[in-house]
């Protein structure tokens, strides 16, 4: 089990596009991923659940990964959030 904390740095917070990027990255890992701010943890692989956090810029995300590749998953998700969810591809 690996737990990391990371501050949401992008201006719009964890808006739908950023949450979709998080869910896409989380889906690449075989471990269970949960995310919380100040309330209950939600499934980090669910766009609806993740967007329900309403995490604004400056909020701290607590990411918990449990299972195979938990350390690598936590590091990848922490880096994604810390980078501000940069655009990919043609977007």
C-alpha positions in Angstrom: 0.0 0.0 0.0 1.4 3.4 -1.0 0.0 6.8 0.0 1.1 10.1 -1.5 -0.2 13.7 -1.2 -0.1 16.2 -3.9 -1.4 19.8 -4.3 -3.7 20.6 -7.2 -1.7 23.3 -9.0 -3.6 23.9 -12.2 -5.8 27.1 -12.3 -9.1 25.3 -12.9 -8.6 22.6 -10.2 -9.6 19.0 -10.8 -12.1 20.0 -13.5 -13.6 17.3 -15.8 -10.8 17.3 -18.4 -8.2 17.0 -15.7 -10.2 14.3 -13.9 -10.5 12.4 -17.1 -6.7 12.5 -17.5 -6.3 11.2 -14.0 -8.8 8.4 -14.6 -7.1 7.5 -17.8 -3.7 7.2 -16.1 -5.2 5.4 -13.1 -6.8 2.8 -15.5 -3.3 1.8 -16.7 -2.5 0.3 -13.3 -3.8 -3.0 -11.9 -3.9 -1.8 -8.3 -6.9 -0.3 -6.5 -6.7 3.5 -6.4 -8.6 5.8 -4.0 -8.5 9.6 -3.7 -9.6 11.9 -1.1 -9.4 15.6 -0.1 -11.1 16.4 3.2 -13.9 13.9 3.1 -14.4 10.2 2.3 -12.2 8.6 -0.3 -13.5 7.8 -3.8 -12.6 5.4 -6.6 -9.7 7.0 -8.5 -10.7 5.1 -11.6 -14.2 6.6 -11.8 -14.7 9.9 -13.5 -18.0 10.6 -11.7 -16.5 9.8 -8.3 -13.4 11.8 -8.9 -15.2 14.8 -10.1 -17.4 14.7 -7.0 -14.4 15.8 -4.9 -14.7 19.3 -6.3 -11.0 19.8 -5.7 -10.0 23.4 -6.5 -6.5 24.8 -7.0 -4.6 24.5 -3.8 -6.5 21.5 -2.6 -4.4 18.5 -1.4 -5.2 15.2 -3.0 -4.5 12.1 -0.9 -3.9 9.2 -3.3 -3.8 5.7 -1.9 -2.7 2.8 -4.2 -3.0 -0.8 -3.0 -2.0 -3.9 -5.0 0.4 -4.7 -7.8 2.6 -1.7 -9.0 1.2 0.5 -6.2 4.5 2.5 -5.9 4.7 3.1 -9.6 1.0 4.0 -9.9 1.2 6.5 -7.0 4.3 8.1 -8.4 2.8 8.5 -11.9 -0.5 10.0 -10.5 1.4 12.3 -8.2 3.5 13.5 -11.1 0.4 14.0 -13.3 -1.3 16.2 -10.7 1.9 18.1 -9.8 2.4 18.9 -13.5 -1.0 20.6 -13.8 -2.4 18.0 -16.2 -0.6 19.2 -19.3 -2.3 18.8 -22.7 -1.6 15.7 -24.7 -1.9 14.9 -28.4 -4.0 17.3 -30.5 -5.8 19.0 -27.6 
